[in-house]
Amino acid sequence: MTVTPSRAEGEDAVVRAGGRGGSGPGAGGRRGSGPEAGGTGRGVSSAPEGSPGERAAGEGHGTEARTGSPVAVPGARVAPAEAAPPAEVAPPTRGFLAKATLVTAVLSIAGALLGLGRDQALAHLFGAGTETDAFLVAWTVPEVAATLLIEDGMAFVLVPAFSLAVARRARGTGADPVRALVASTLPRLALAFVAVAALLMAGAPYLVAALAPGLPDPALAVDCTRLTATCVLSFGLAGYCSAALRAHRRFLAPAAIYVAYNTGIITAMFVLGDRWGVRSAAVGVAVGGCLMVAAQAPSLARQLFGRRRSAPETEATADAAAAQGPSPHDGPEATKAPQATEVADSPAPSMKHSVELALIAPVLMFALCRQSQVLIERFLASTLPSGAISHLNYAQKVAQIPMTLSLMLCTVTFPVLAQALAEGDTERARTRVERDVAVASCMVLLGAAAVFACAPQIIQLLFQRGAFTAQDTAATATVMRVYSVGLLGHTLVGALVRTYFSAGRPTWYPLAAMAAGIVATSWIGAGTVDAWGVRGIAAANAIGITVTAALLLSGMGERRSVPIRTRRVVHELSKPVRAAVCAAVAGAFCASRVDSPELALAAGGLTVTVVYVLLLRVLGVKAVAPAFRTALRSVTRRLPHVRFR
């Protein structure tokens, strides 16, 4: 590879050389984000004198790099500068990750708020009784489908496959590998989705009988299940589009899918609710799934059929970013120069092996096993008085909002982890995992403390109106407090399981860990449901997922995953746990002293936040401050090499 750092070549020179500024959207790692699958490497960038790109690439050849003469890097292919394809795509800076996380988080919050609006509309129109229990049994289908096809299962397989295809496109390997991957996978997957949806529609009576044998109105649940079964096709296509777009570093459309989805459900309930009852919500699921696909299809079409890129620089003005030099807040991902030419010179895997059954099977089985917690809960709750399933659903939806937000960073950094492991850089992978676990845990524990402290006020303000009574509020708030105990476990499972699947090799250990948690959930739930009712079911959920998180954390090692410093991670996790317990107790005490639910929520939330932050400082927790500063920088300073569209 020969590169001249002349200013006239500008962006192309930097992207071809893989300099620091060349972090445009291209090949990525894994699910949820889109850092390119490669790095700066030994190619020489057009970064200014003294920049990390020059130091990493031109060490030993500094004179030529500064004078603008072509530099022959040992081991690199020699080609004219204007014709040389990039060996790899540069890893993203921390600022890029911060802005990607911000975009994803903002749209996820919007989707979560609309999800709350959806649940509020369901509670207002239909309360918490026989009708809502029947619908929530049918709701199991989209919940499982979302986990398998959008959030976890298929994403763990498709994001790496598309990332590899985009990286091969960047190397200029003849025909477009991305289009080849779509042509070889999309028709077969779509046919499978149609077949499964038809099977669910035909077998709806048997499915309802298996999920909730004690349901008072199974016929209504069957009708709703047949309507929601259409989401298997729409969710499958939506998940496919999301994986492809995130591998191209397109975050806006994938992050907006739940905004479209919940908008469709809310609209259908208010338009059709008087005539069709709770079936209108099931119609909304079908409509919302179609909107998910429609929200992403234009952006994906531009990536597949738009102007052919010589490298994934469509979101990059790379020379401007390189000219800024390294940021004092950028992490090792921004300054380290991976061995890109070694990756470029190695034979690329055949695309037909990018999506293999050996890799898909453990991923899908894990996602299905994890989602079976909800199935167990509804199976046990179907034998309780009417409304039990609804109370569990409302409590879980609200309690899991902190978990969803805390995992946004892991969603964006997942490809960075996959990239580091693909390059054999275990130190960078370990640093990334430990940092993500620390930040996500601190965030979710703050939310868990707030949920525990202010659960009655939150449920009263969100749901207590129309058919949702004060008794429903009390029952739901109690369940939500129990759920909050397991939020750290849910977050750790979501963060750690990515490390097991990020290397692109089959592993069954996560499934074994999840199966152990499911066994614990089943036994504890069955043993406590008669005495404790829905509280026993929620406690079983919290204990089961915590068991899984502990097993995943203890199993981290070079043979299975990333060899993190487990004792150090556990020691650091104990600090925010202690802070959250104290903050939750203090917040609950303050909230209980105020009669107005609005003022009680404000007092409790403020107390939790102040106590938690102060205790984090006292205990010496340093994970959150750098992340906050980086996020603030990404908002206040425009990053010219990134566009989200």
N, C-alpha and C positions, 0 to 999 in steps of 0.2 A: 504494500500500500504506500503510495507517495502522496503527500499532501503539502500544498503550499499555503501558508497562512495569509495570503494577500487579502486585504479588505474587500476587494472587488468580488471575490467569490462568496464572501459573507456567510449567509446561513448554510449553504450547501457544504462549504468547507468544514464547518464545525460539525454538522450532522454526519458527514462521511467519516470524519476522524473520530467521532465519538467523544468530543470534548465535553467539559462540564456543562456547558450551556445547552447541549443537544438533548434535552430531556423532553422531547415532543412525544406525542401519543403514539405508540406503536406497538410493538410486541409487548406483552406484559408478562407478568407472572401470573398469579392466580386470581382467584375470584375477587371481585369487588373493586378493583382499581385499575390500574393500567400502567404501572411503570414498565418500561420496555424491558425485554428479556435480554439484557446484555449489559454492557457497561462501557466505560470509557476505555479501558484497555490500552494497548501499546501504541495505537495509532496516534499521530500527533494532531492536536487540535489547533485551531486558530485563536485560542485564548490568548490574552495579552501576556506580556512577559512576566514571569514570576507566578502565573496562575497555577492552580493545582493540575489543570489539564496538561500544561507544558511541562511541569516538573515530573509528572507521572509518566508522560510519554516520551519526552525528549531528554531524559537524564542520560548524560554521556554524549549528547548531540546538541548541546545547548546553542552552540554558535550558529549552526545551520537553522535551527528553529527560530532564532531571533532575526536572522538576516532574511528570512523568507525563502531560502533555497530549499529544494526538495530534500526530504530526509528519508533515507532508507532505514527502516526499522528492522532489526534482525528477526527473522522468522516470519515476516509479513509478506503477503503477495505484492508484487510490483505491478502497478498499472498506472495509466495516466490519471491525474487527479480528477479530471472532469468525468471520467468513466468509472472510477472506483466505487463499488457499492460498499456500504458500511459493513464492517465485520460484525458489529453488534450495535445495539442502541443504548445510549447512555442511561445510567441509573438516575432516578429522580432526586432532586434536592429535597431537603426537609421542607423548604418553603412550598415546593410543588405538592408534597404530601399534605401539608397543612391546608392548602387551598382546596385540594381534592376532598379532604375530610370535611372541610367547612361546607362545600357545595352539597356533598352527600348528606351531611347532618341536617342542613337546613331543609332540604326536600324531605328527608326522613321525618323530621319533626312535623312538617306540614302534613305528610301522610299519616303520622301518628295522631295528630290533632283531628284530622278527618275521620280516622278510625274511632276516636273517642266520640266524635259527632255521630258516627254510624251507630255505636253502641247506645248513645243517648237517645237517638231516634228509635231504636229497637225497644229500649226500656220505656220510653214515653208512649209509644204507640201500642205496645203489646205487653208491657210489664215484665214480670218474672214468674211465669206459670207454665201451664201445659203447652201453649202455643210456642213460646220461646224455647222450651225444652226440646220440642220436636224439631224446630229449626236448627238448634245448636247441635243436635245429633247429625243432621245433614251438613252442618258447617264443618264437620270433621273432614269431609272430602276436600274442600279448598285448603284447610289447614295442612293436611298431609301433602297435598299437591304442591303448595307453596314451598314447603320444606324440601321436598324431593326435587322439584323442577326449577325453583327460582333461587332459594336462599342457600341451600347447602348442597344437596346431592349432585345434581347435574352441573352446578357451577364449579365444583371441585374438579370435574373432568373437562368441561368445555373451555373454561378460561385458560388453563395451560395449553390445551390443543390449539386454540386460536392464537395464543401468545407465540407458540412455536411457528405457526403459519405466518404471522405478521413479521416475526424475526427473519424467516426465510425469504419473505417478500423483500425485506430491507436489504438482504444480501443479493437480491437480483437473480433468483434461481429460476429463470425461464418463465413458464406460465405462472399465473398468480396462484400461490398456494392457498390463499384465503378462499378464493372462489372454488378451488378444488375441494377444500374441506367442506364448504357448504354443500356443494353438489353431491358429495359422498355421504353426508350425514343427515342433512335436513329432511330429504324425502322419506328415509327409513324411520327417523324419529317421529315425523308427523303421522305416518301410518300407524306406528305403535301407539301414539297418543289417541288417535281416533278409535283404535281397537279397545283400549282400556276404558275410554269414556263410554263406548257402547256396552261393554261388559258391566260397568257399574250401573248404567241405566237399567239393564235387564235384570241384574241381580240386586236391585235396591231393597226389595222386601227382606231378602236374606241378610243383607248388610245391616239394615236397621235392627233386625232381630238379634244379630250377633253383638252389635255395639251397645244397645240399650234394651235388654230383654224385658225390663219392667216399665217401659214407657207407656203412659196412659193413652196416647193417641198415635199409634205407629203408622196409620194410613197417612196422616199429615206429614210425618217424617219421611215416608217413602216418596211422596210427591216432591218435597223439597230436595231430597237427595237426587232425584232424577234431573232436576233443574241445575243443581250445583255440579253434577257430574260433567257438565260441558266444560268446566274450568280445567279439566285435565288437558284438553287440547289447547285452550287459550293460554294457560299457565306454562305449558311446555314450550309453546312458541315464544312467549314473553321471556322465559328463562334463557332460551337459545339466543334471542336478540340481546339480552343483557350481557351474557357472557362474551359475545362477539364485540359489543360496543366497549365494554370495560377493558378488554384486551387491546383495543385501539385508543385507550385513554379518553373515552367519551363517558362522562359521568352524569350529565344532566338528564338525558332521557331514561337511563336505567333507574336513577334515583327518584324519578317522578312517577313511576308506575303505580305506586300505592295511592298517590294523589288521585290518579285517574280511576283506579279500582274503587276506592271508597266513595268517590263522587258518583259513580254509577249506582252503587248500592243505596246510598242516601236518596238519590233522585227517584229510584224505583220505589222505595218504601213510601215516600210522600205522594207520588203520583198514583200508585196502584194499591196502596195499603187499605183504603176504604173498601175496595172491591174484592181484592184477593187475600186480604189478611197477611199473615206472616209469610205466605208464599211469595209475596212481592219482594221480600228480602232475598229469597232464592233466585228470583228473576234478576235482581240487581247483581248477584254474584256472576251470573252468566254474562250480563252486559258489561260489568266491570272488567271481566277477563278479556273481553274483546277490546276494550279501551286500553288495556295494558299493552297489547300488541300494536295497536294503532299509534300509541305514543312513541314507540321506538322504531317502527318500520321506516319512516323517512330517513332518519339518521343512519340506520344500517344500510339502506339503499345507497346513500351517498358514499359510504365506505366501500361497498362492493362494486359499484358501477360508476363512481365518480372518476375524476382525473387520476391516473395511475401515479402513485407516489414512488419516487426513487428510494425514499426512506420515510419512516413514519414521522415526518416533521410538520404535519398539517396543523398542529397546534403550537408550533415552535417558531420563535424568532430567536434562534439559538445564539447568534453572535451578540445580541443585546444582553442576553443573560450571562454569557461568558465575559463580556466586558465589565460586568459588575464585580467580577471576582468572587471569591468565596465569602459567604456570610459567616459572621462569628457564631451564629446559631445553627448553621448547617451541620448535620451529623456526619458520621463516617461515610454514609451513602453518597454524600455530595462530593467528597474529596478523594475517596479511595479509587484507585484505578484498577479495575478487574482485568484479568488476562483475556481481553476480548479476542485477540488474534488467535489464541489457542482454540477458542470456541469456533471461530470462523474457519480455521483450518481443519477442524475435525469433521468427519462426515455427518451430515444431518440425518436424523432418523427419518425413516419413511413415513409419509403422512398417513398411510393406511394403518399405522400402528399408534397414531396419536390418540385415538379413542378406543381402548381395548376393554373387553369384558372383564379381564383380570383386574383392571383398575376401577371400572365402573361398579362392579359387584360390591366390594367392601364399602365404597362410598355411599351407594344407595341403601345398602343394608343398615349402615350406621344412621343415616338420616331417618329411615323408617323406624328403626328401633327407638331413636330419640323422640320421634313424634308419638310413639305408642304410649308415652306417659299420659298424653291427653286422652287416648282411648281408654286407658285403665281408669282414669278419673271419672269419665262419663259412664263407664260400665258400672263402677261402684256406686256412683251418685244416682243412677237410674232406679235404685231400690229405695232411695230416701224420699221424703215428701216432695210434692211438686214444688219446683223452683230451685231445687238444689243445684242442678246443672247450670242454671242461669246465674246463680250466685258465684259459682266457681268461675264461670266464663268472664263475668264482669270484673271480678277481683283479679284474675290473671291478666286480662288485657291491660288494666291500669298498672299493675305491679311490674309488668315486664317492659314498660316504657324506658325506665333507666337502663335496663340491660341492653335494649336495642340501641340507644344512643351511645352507650359506652363501647359498643363493638364497631362503631363507625370507623375508628382509627384502624382497627384490625382488618376491616374490609378493604381499606385503601392500601395498607402496607402488605397485604398478603402476596401480591406479585413481587414485591421487593424481597421477601423471604424466599420465594421460589427461585428468583434470579440468583440470589446468593448461594443457595444450595446447588443450583445447576452449575455454578462456577467453582464449587468446592470450597467456598469461603465460609467455613463454619463459624469463624469468629464474628463476622458481620451478621450472620444469621442468628447466632446466640444473642448478640447485643440487641438485635431487632425484636426478638421474641421477649426477652426480659423487659425491655422498655415498654412494649405494647401491653404485656400483662400488668405491669405496674400502673400505667396510666389508666387502662380500662378498669382495673380493680378499684382504684381511687375514685373514679367517676361513679361506678355502679354502687359503691358503698355509701356515697353521699345520697344518691337517690333512694337506696334502700332505707337509710335512716329517716329520710323525709317521709317515705311511704308509711313506715311503721309509726312515726310520731303523729301524722296527720291523716291517717286512713279514714276515720269517720267523717271528717270535714271534706275530704276529697270526694268520697262517694256521695255525700249529701249534696254537694254543689254540682256534681256532674250528672247524677241520675235521679235524685229524689224529686220527681214531678210526674204528673200524669198517673199511669198505672203502677209506678214504682213507689212503694210505700216506705215509711220509716222502719218497719220491720225488715224489709229487704235491705235497707241501708245498713242496719246493724249487723245483719248476717254477712253481707258482702264485705264490710270493713274488717270484721274479725278474720275472715278467710284471707283477705289481702295482707293483713299483718303477718300471718303465718307464711304466706308466699314470700314475703320480703326477706325472710331468713335464708331462702335458697337462691337469692338473686346473684350472690357472688359465685356460687357453684355454676349457675347457668352461664355467667359471663366467662368463667375460666374454661368451661367446656367449649364455648364458641371460639375463644381465642386459641386454645391449645390444639384443638383438633385440626386446625389449619396446618400446623407444623407437621403433623403426621402425613397429610396428603399433599404437601407442597413439593416434595421431591419427585413426584410423578411415578412412584413405584407402589405396587400393591402392599397394603398392610391391613391386618385384621385386628390389631390390638385395640384401636378405638371402638370397634364393634363389641369386643369382649368387655371393655370397660363400661360401655353403655348398657350392655346386657346385665352386668352386675348391678348397675344402678336401677334398672327396670325390675329386677328381682326384688331388690330392697323396697322399691315403691309398691310393688304388688303385695308383698307380705305385710308390710307395715300398714298399707291402706286397708287391706282385708281384715287385719286384726284390730284396727281402731275405728272403722267406719260405724259400727254399731254403737260404740260408746261416745265417740266424739263427732260423728256426722261429717259434715264437710270440712271441719277443722282437721280431722284425722286424715282425710284425703290430701289436703294441702300440705300437712306435715310430712306425709309420705313422699310427696313430690319433692319437697325441699331436701329431705334426707337422701333420697335416691340420686338426685342430680349432684349433690355434694360428694357422694361416694364415687360417682363417675369422674368428677373433677379431680379428686384425690388420686385416683388410679391413673388418669392421664398425666397428671403432674409427676407422679413417681415413675412413670414409664418413659419419661423423656430421656433419650440417649441416642448415641450415634447410630446404633443399629436400627432403631425404629424411627427416630425423629431428629430433633436438634438437641445436642448435649448441653443443656442449660445447667447453671449452678443451682440445683434444686434447693439445697438448704438455705442459700442466700435469698432465693426468691420467696421461700416460705417465711423466712424471718422478716423480710420486707413487707410481705402481705399482712403479717400480724399487726403491724403498726396501724394501717388504716382500719383494720377490723376493730381494734380497741377504740380508736377515735370514733368510729361509726356507732358502736354500742353506747358510748357516753353521750354522743350527740342525739341519738334516738330517744334515750331516757329523758334528757333535758328538754328536747322538743316536745315530747308527749306531755310532760308536766306543764310546760307553758301553754300548750294548746288547750289542755283541759281546764285552764283557769279563765278562759274567755268563752262567753256564751255565743256570740255571733260566729257562724261558721267561716265567714270571710276573714274576720279579724283573727280568729283562732288559727286558720291556715297560714295567714301572714306571720303571726307570732311564732308558731311552731316551726315554719320553714326558715325564718330568719335565725331562730335559736339554733336549729340544726346546722345551718351553714356556718355561723360564727364559731360555734363550739368545735365543729369538725375541722375547719381550716386552722384554728388556733392549735388544736391538738396535733394536727399534721406537722405544723411548724415545731412544736415542742418535741415531738417524737423524731424529728429529723427526716421526714419524708420529702424527697426532692423530685419526685417523678412528674408532678403536675405543672410546676412553675415553668420549666423550659417548654413544655408543650403549649402552655397558654401564651407564652411570649411569641413563639413561632406562629401560632394561629393569629395573634394580633398583628404581627408583621405582615402576614399574607393578606389581611383585610385592608390594612392602611397603606400598603405599598403595592402598586400594580406589578404583577409578574408578567413581563412581556412575552415570555416563552410559553404561556399557557392560555388556552381558551377552552371554555367548557360549553359545548353546544350540542 
